[in-house]
Amino acid sequence: MNTPQEFGTLLAGLRALAASGFANGGGALATLTQTRGSTFRRAGARMLVCGNGTVVRGLSGGCPEADIINRAKDVIAAGDARIVRYDRESGLDALLELGCGGELEVLIEPLVQPRDIAFIEAASSTLAARRSGVLATVFRRDGAVMLPKPRRMLIDEGRILVNDFGAGLISGVLADLALERTPSSPTIEPFQHGGNQYDVLLEALIPPYALTIVGSNSAALALARYATILGWDLTLVDDRDDRAMPGEVPLAARRVAARPEQIRDRLEFDSRSFAVVMTHNIGRDIDYLRALADAPLAYLGALGSRKRVAQLFAGSGLDAERLHAPAGLDLGTETPEEIALAIAAEILAVTSGRASQPLSRTDGPIHR
């Protein structure tokens, strides 16, 4: 699926298309099914092209994107799905010619009725509830694209929410395959049924990251804005419910009043959760850190000078393996916005397992 910050935009675009009654012939959904070599995006990324010319999200960084959009318009007019490959064998080697060196396969399908976007709505419900699932898109049969469009199954923690195959035997085969072989990144798996060979794109549905910011100050607000841009679920915590933020709070943020001893009862944390404590009061910071010490957090950080951080470690009993303090990468920061950027960057580095060094000093793959 698209990254969390993109998924909301794509969902809004699809809902707007449905609200229009699929006007102007409806729309077309372009999905990267597989890539090879250096490409701007990876399999599972999607782009919506509407009949009125509106384009939501992007797939390729500009290389063959104009061609994908034109082919999407053809799909809208014809009403049948299409698979387009951008490689030397197909003669559509736009990426190779422009120096990227990568190859793409793109599935483009027509959208003309609410049922066509039911899988996206189901995926949205699964992710909003912070549940995991799998989306299986059967798009090719015996080497040719499924017509008039692909067929799908969406499984939410073992429950089938979307099933375009009904109660037939193929449903059981596909469900077993989806649950047994779903990888951490999208992949194409073949399977046999009824004498035919099918290709299915398997995508794991993983809840977005969630950030809890403890504190009401300029740096907290700046970090909240970055969290919103990155598509993280966002919660702002203060020990008082009447404390004002020094600026406009992002609309997507949830505000919770919770003293340190209440925070574990009022908030739920999981392995995709982060927390940054930044109240600017040393005693309150220590109390919140103690309360969060055994929470299942992927990242726990706190602000402070070297001297202040030493007090945080001593008072909380946490060590450097558990607590990132001072929070943030060493970017030479000074302003609240710069500090927030450094913290967000460190969180990304920690969760991706990267060493947070300049790309120009590495020679491995940029995307994993």
C-alpha positions as CSV (number, residue, x, y, z in Angstrom):
1,M,0.0,0.0,0.0
2,N,1.0,3.6,-0.2
3,T,2.9,5.1,2.7
4,P,0.6,6.4,5.5
5,Q,1.0,10.1,4.5
6,E,0.0,9.2,1.0
7,F,-2.8,6.8,1.9
8,G,-5.0,9.5,3.3
9,T,-4.7,11.6,0.2
10,L,-5.5,8.7,-2.0
11,L,-8.5,7.7,0.1
12,A,-9.8,11.3,-0.1
13,G,-9.4,11.3,-3.8
14,L,-11.2,8.0,-4.2
15,R,-14.0,9.2,-1.9
16,A,-14.4,12.4,-3.9
17,L,-14.6,10.3,-7.1
18,A,-17.3,8.2,-5.6
19,A,-19.2,11.3,-4.3
20,S,-19.2,12.6,-7.9
21,G,-21.1,9.5,-8.9
22,F,-18.0,8.4,-10.9
23,A,-18.5,11.4,-13.2
24,N,-16.6,11.8,-16.5
25,G,-16.3,8.1,-17.0
26,G,-15.1,7.4,-13.5
27,G,-11.4,7.0,-12.9
28,A,-8.4,4.7,-13.1
29,L,-6.2,3.3,-10.4
30,A,-2.5,2.7,-11.4
31,T,-0.7,0.3,-9.1
32,L,3.0,-0.6,-9.2
33,T,3.0,-4.4,-9.2
34,Q,6.8,-5.0,-9.4
35,T,10.0,-3.1,-10.0
36,R,13.6,-3.9,-10.7
37,G,16.7,-1.9,-10.3
38,S,16.7,1.8,-9.3
39,T,13.1,3.2,-9.2
40,F,11.5,6.2,-7.5
41,R,8.8,4.1,-5.9
42,R,8.3,0.4,-4.9
43,A,5.6,-2.1,-5.5
44,G,2.3,-1.3,-3.9
45,A,2.4,2.4,-4.6
46,R,-0.8,3.7,-6.2
47,M,-1.9,6.7,-8.2
48,L,-5.5,7.8,-9.1
49,V,-6.3,9.4,-12.4
50,C,-9.9,10.8,-12.7
51,G,-11.9,11.2,-15.8
52,N,-11.8,15.0,-15.4
53,G,-8.0,15.0,-15.5
54,T,-7.3,15.2,-11.7
55,V,-4.3,13.1,-10.6
56,V,-3.8,12.1,-7.0
57,R,-0.3,11.0,-5.8
58,G,2.5,10.0,-8.1
59,L,4.2,6.8,-9.1
60,S,7.5,7.4,-10.9
61,G,9.0,10.7,-10.0
62,G,8.3,12.0,-13.5
63,C,10.0,9.5,-15.7
64,P,7.2,7.5,-17.4
65,E,4.4,9.2,-15.4
66,A,3.0,11.2,-18.3
67,D,2.7,7.9,-20.2
68,I,1.0,6.2,-17.3
69,I,-1.5,9.0,-17.1
70,N,-2.3,8.8,-20.8
71,R,-2.7,5.1,-20.6
72,A,-5.0,5.5,-17.5
73,K,-7.2,7.8,-19.6
74,D,-7.4,5.0,-22.3
75,V,-8.4,2.5,-19.6
76,I,-11.2,4.9,-18.4
77,A,-12.5,5.1,-22.0
78,A,-12.3,1.4,-22.7
79,G,-13.4,0.1,-19.3
80,D,-10.8,-2.7,-19.2
81,A,-7.7,-3.2,-17.1
82,R,-4.3,-3.1,-18.6
83,I,-0.7,-4.0,-17.6
84,V,2.1,-1.8,-18.8
85,R,5.8,-2.7,-18.5
86,Y,8.5,-0.1,-18.7
87,D,11.6,-2.1,-19.8
88,R,13.7,-2.9,-22.8
89,E,11.7,-5.9,-23.8
90,S,8.5,-3.9,-24.1
91,G,10.2,-1.0,-25.8
92,L,9.0,1.4,-23.0
93,D,12.3,1.8,-21.3
94,A,11.8,5.4,-20.2
95,L,13.6,5.0,-17.0
96,L,16.6,3.4,-18.7
97,E,16.8,6.2,-21.2
98,L,16.7,8.9,-18.5
99,G,19.5,7.3,-16.5
100,C,17.6,5.8,-13.6
101,G,18.3,2.3,-14.7
102,G,15.1,0.8,-13.3
103,E,12.1,-1.1,-14.7
104,L,8.5,-1.0,-13.7
105,E,5.3,-3.0,-14.2
106,V,2.1,-1.1,-13.7
107,L,-1.5,-2.4,-13.4
108,I,-4.1,0.1,-14.5
109,E,-7.7,-0.6,-13.7
110,P,-11.0,1.2,-14.3
111,L,-13.1,2.6,-11.4
112,V,-16.7,3.0,-12.2
113,Q,-18.8,2.0,-9.1
114,P,-18.5,2.0,-5.3
115,R,-17.6,-1.7,-5.3
116,D,-14.4,-0.9,-7.2
117,I,-13.0,1.0,-4.2
118,A,-14.4,-1.2,-1.4
119,F,-11.0,-2.7,-0.8
120,I,-9.6,0.7,0.0
121,E,-12.4,1.5,2.4
122,A,-11.8,-1.8,4.1
123,A,-8.1,-1.2,4.3
124,S,-8.8,2.2,5.8
125,S,-10.9,0.7,8.5
126,T,-8.3,-1.9,9.4
127,L,-5.5,0.6,9.6
128,A,-7.6,3.1,11.6
129,A,-8.3,0.4,14.2
130,R,-4.5,-0.3,14.3
131,R,-5.1,-3.9,13.2
132,S,-2.9,-5.8,10.7
133,G,-4.1,-7.5,7.6
134,V,-3.3,-8.6,4.1
135,L,-4.5,-7.4,0.7
136,A,-4.4,-9.9,-2.2
137,T,-4.9,-8.5,-5.7
138,V,-5.3,-11.2,-8.4
139,F,-4.5,-9.4,-11.6
140,R,-3.1,-11.9,-14.1
141,R,-4.4,-15.2,-15.4
142,D,-2.4,-17.5,-17.7
143,G,0.0,-14.5,-18.4
144,A,-2.8,-12.0,-19.4
145,V,-4.4,-9.3,-17.4
146,M,-7.6,-10.2,-15.6
147,L,-10.6,-8.5,-17.4
148,P,-12.4,-6.3,-17.0
149,K,-10.5,-5.6,-13.8
150,P,-8.5,-7.4,-11.0
151,R,-10.2,-9.2,-8.2
152,R,-9.4,-8.9,-4.5
153,M,-9.5,-10.4,-1.1
154,L,-8.8,-8.4,2.1
155,I,-8.2,-10.3,5.3
156,D,-8.2,-8.4,8.6
157,E,-6.5,-10.5,11.4
158,G,-8.0,-13.6,10.0
159,R,-11.4,-12.2,9.0
160,I,-12.2,-11.8,5.3
161,L,-13.7,-8.3,4.8
162,V,-13.6,-8.2,1.0
163,N,-13.9,-11.2,-1.2
164,D,-14.5,-10.8,-5.0
165,F,-14.5,-14.6,-5.5
166,G,-17.5,-15.5,-3.5
167,A,-17.6,-18.8,-1.6
168,G,-15.9,-21.0,-4.2
169,L,-12.8,-23.1,-3.8
170,I,-10.5,-20.4,-5.1
171,S,-11.4,-18.3,-2.1
172,G,-9.9,-20.9,0.2
173,V,-6.8,-21.3,-1.9
174,L,-6.2,-17.5,-2.0
175,A,-6.9,-17.0,1.7
176,D,-4.4,-19.8,2.6
177,L,-1.8,-18.3,0.2
178,A,-2.3,-14.8,1.6
179,L,-2.0,-15.8,5.2
180,E,1.0,-18.1,4.7
181,R,3.2,-16.1,2.3
182,T,2.5,-12.4,3.0
183,P,6.0,-10.7,3.2
184,S,7.0,-7.5,4.9
185,S,7.2,-5.9,1.4
186,P,4.7,-6.4,-1.5
187,T,5.5,-9.4,-3.7
188,I,3.9,-11.3,-6.5
189,E,3.1,-14.9,-5.9
190,P,1.8,-17.5,-8.5
191,F,-0.9,-20.1,-7.7
192,Q,-2.8,-22.7,-9.6
193,H,-6.5,-23.2,-9.6
194,G,-8.9,-25.0,-12.0
195,G,-6.1,-25.6,-14.6
196,N,-5.2,-21.9,-14.7
197,Q,-2.2,-20.1,-13.3
198,Y,-2.8,-16.8,-11.5
199,D,-0.5,-14.0,-10.3
200,V,-1.5,-12.3,-7.0
201,L,0.1,-9.2,-5.5
202,L,0.3,-9.7,-1.8
203,E,0.6,-6.6,0.4
204,A,0.7,-6.5,4.2
205,L,-1.5,-4.0,5.9
206,I,0.5,-2.5,8.8
207,P,-0.9,0.2,11.1
208,P,0.8,3.6,10.8
209,Y,3.3,4.7,13.3
210,A,1.9,6.6,16.3
211,L,3.6,9.5,18.1
212,T,2.8,10.7,21.5
213,I,4.2,14.1,22.4
214,V,4.2,15.0,26.1
215,G,4.4,18.8,26.5
216,S,2.8,22.0,25.3
217,N,5.4,24.3,23.8
218,S,6.8,25.5,20.4
219,A,9.1,22.5,19.8
220,A,6.2,20.1,20.6
221,L,4.0,21.9,18.2
222,A,6.7,21.9,15.5
223,L,7.2,18.1,16.0
224,A,3.4,17.6,15.8
225,R,3.4,19.3,12.3
226,Y,6.2,16.9,11.1
227,A,4.3,13.9,12.5
228,T,1.2,15.0,10.5
229,I,3.3,15.3,7.3
230,L,4.7,11.9,7.8
231,G,1.3,10.3,8.3
232,W,1.9,9.3,11.9
233,D,-1.1,9.0,14.3
234,L,-0.6,11.9,16.7
235,T,-1.5,12.4,20.3
236,L,-0.6,15.5,22.4
237,V,-0.4,15.0,26.2
238,D,-0.3,17.5,29.0
239,D,-0.9,17.1,32.7
240,R,-3.5,19.9,32.5
241,D,-6.5,20.1,30.2
242,D,-6.5,23.9,30.1
243,R,-3.0,24.5,29.0
244,A,-2.9,26.3,25.6
245,M,-0.5,25.4,22.8
246,P,1.6,28.3,21.4
247,G,0.0,28.0,17.9
248,E,-2.4,26.1,15.9
249,V,-2.6,22.3,16.6
250,P,-2.9,20.0,13.6
251,L,-6.5,19.0,13.0
252,A,-5.5,15.3,13.0
253,A,-4.0,15.5,16.5
254,R,-5.8,14.0,19.6
255,R,-5.3,16.0,22.8
256,V,-5.3,14.1,26.1
257,A,-5.0,15.4,29.6
258,A,-3.0,12.8,31.6
259,R,-0.7,13.1,34.6
260,P,2.2,10.7,34.6
261,E,0.4,8.2,36.7
262,Q,-2.6,8.3,34.3
263,I,-0.8,8.1,31.0
264,R,-0.7,4.3,30.7
265,D,-4.4,4.0,31.5
266,R,-5.5,6.7,29.1
267,L,-3.3,5.8,26.1
268,E,-2.5,2.5,24.4
269,F,1.0,1.8,23.0
270,D,2.3,-0.9,20.7
271,S,5.5,-1.8,18.9
272,R,4.8,0.9,16.3
273,S,4.5,3.7,18.8
274,F,6.9,6.5,19.7
275,A,6.9,8.9,22.6
276,V,8.9,12.1,23.2
277,V,8.8,13.8,26.6
278,M,9.4,17.6,26.4
279,T,7.5,19.4,29.1
280,H,10.5,21.6,30.0
281,N,10.0,20.8,33.6
282,I,12.7,18.4,34.9
283,G,10.5,16.8,37.6
284,R,7.5,16.2,35.3
285,D,9.8,14.8,32.6
286,I,11.3,12.3,35.0
287,D,7.8,11.3,36.2
288,Y,6.5,10.8,32.6
289,L,9.7,8.8,31.7
290,R,9.2,6.5,34.7
291,A,5.6,6.0,33.7
292,L,6.6,5.1,30.1
293,A,9.6,3.0,31.1
294,D,8.0,-0.4,30.3
295,A,5.6,0.7,27.6
296,P,6.1,-1.2,24.3
297,L,7.6,1.7,22.4
298,A,9.8,1.6,19.4
299,Y,11.3,4.9,20.4
300,L,11.4,6.9,23.6
301,G,13.0,10.3,23.6
302,A,13.5,13.4,25.8
303,L,14.8,16.9,25.3
304,G,17.6,18.5,27.3
305,S,21.1,19.8,27.6
306,R,23.9,17.4,28.5
307,K,23.5,18.4,32.2
308,R,19.7,18.1,32.1
309,V,19.9,14.7,30.4
310,A,22.2,13.3,33.0
311,Q,19.4,14.2,35.6
312,L,16.8,12.5,33.4
313,F,18.8,9.3,33.2
314,A,19.5,9.3,36.9
315,G,15.9,10.2,37.9
316,S,14.2,7.8,35.5
317,G,16.5,4.9,35.9
318,L,16.6,4.4,32.2
319,D,19.7,3.7,30.2
320,A,20.8,4.8,26.7
321,E,19.5,1.7,25.1
322,R,16.0,2.6,26.1
323,L,16.0,6.4,26.2
324,H,17.2,8.7,23.4
325,A,18.3,11.8,25.1
326,P,19.1,14.4,24.0
327,A,16.5,13.4,21.4
328,G,17.4,14.0,17.8
329,L,20.2,13.8,15.3
330,D,23.2,16.2,15.5
331,L,22.1,18.6,12.7
332,G,23.3,21.8,14.4
333,T,19.7,22.7,15.4
334,E,18.6,25.8,17.3
335,T,15.0,26.8,16.5
336,P,12.0,24.7,17.6
337,E,11.4,23.7,13.9
338,E,15.0,22.5,13.5
339,I,14.9,20.6,16.8
340,A,11.7,18.9,15.7
341,L,13.2,18.0,12.4
342,A,16.2,16.4,14.1
343,I,13.9,14.4,16.4
344,A,11.7,13.2,13.5
345,A,14.8,12.2,11.5
346,E,16.2,10.2,14.4
347,I,12.9,8.4,14.9
348,L,12.9,7.5,11.2
349,A,16.6,6.3,11.4
350,V,15.8,4.1,14.5
351,T,12.7,2.5,13.0
352,S,14.4,1.8,9.7
353,G,17.6,0.5,11.3
354,R,19.8,3.0,9.5
355,A,23.0,4.5,10.7
356,S,21.8,8.1,9.8
357,Q,24.8,9.1,7.8
358,P,24.9,11.0,4.5
359,L,23.8,9.1,1.4
360,S,26.9,10.3,-0.3
361,R,29.0,8.3,2.2
362,T,27.1,5.1,1.5
363,D,27.1,2.7,-1.4
364,G,24.1,0.4,-0.5
365,P,20.5,0.7,-1.8
366,I,18.7,3.9,-1.0
367,H,15.3,2.2,-0.6
368,R,14.8,-1.1,1.2
